[in-house]
Amino acid sequence: QSALTQPPSASGSPGQSVTISCTGTSSDVGGYNDVSWYQQHPGKAPKFIIYGVNKRPSGVPDRFSGSKSGNTASLTVSGLQAADEADYYCSSYAGSNNVVFGGGTKLTVL
Amino acid sequence: QVQLVESGGGVVQPGRSLRLSCAASGFTFSRHGIHWVRQAPGKGLEWVAVIWYDGSKKFYADSVKGRFTISRDNSKNTLYLQMDSLRVEDTAVYYCARGIEGGYGMDVWGQGTTVIVS
């Protein structure tokens, strides 16, 4: 399975919004409503922030939202805060009980 | 609290074997599928394997198929990853992660254990 495509970096100023894309194929992102997003701070384990394309686990601020159009999923972080600076990864169910991750996007808060 | 704790990492020579463990607490282990995910130094996340809640089904990434074996002991609330024929490219932090119901997201992650093949 090939990794999903994410931009290597993204940035925004505090209070602004930023959107991170995650592009796959009809065999993964486009074929299933099973896209998740994770936030990872340096040296830490990933944190689960979005599942089922646009659902937020309890405790995740509503500043984080997800969407999907065709083969591309997106994560939007609004009202950027310094603490949002981290790496973000998407994942998708890819059929046959396999999961594929994106390459990750480093979000910088300017 | 809900927790996963990995152990068993270390330095191993190419071609040798290593077994990782993941101890679960704070939730009903036997109700959840569990994944192994790894992260090579400075790289992104890579899904490795998943085992169903009852151990009846196991699935692997192509990169480890035939070399790694995932298993679990629900009486001990513990997940395992037997890694055989290790390669330099298996060097990574290995995380266990709890699968969510009805999907393939992973909602609880351990802190990871480091495997160095050299």
Interface residues (C-beta under 8 A of the other chain):
Chain A: Q1 A3 D34 S36 Y38 Q40 A45 P46 K47 F48 Y51 G52 P57 Y89 S91 S92 Y93 S96 N97 N98 V99 V100 F101 G102 G103 G104
Chain B: H35 V37 G44 L45 E46 W47 V50 K57 F59 A61 D62 Y95 A97 I100 G103 Y104 G105 M106 D107 V108 W109 G110 Q111 G112
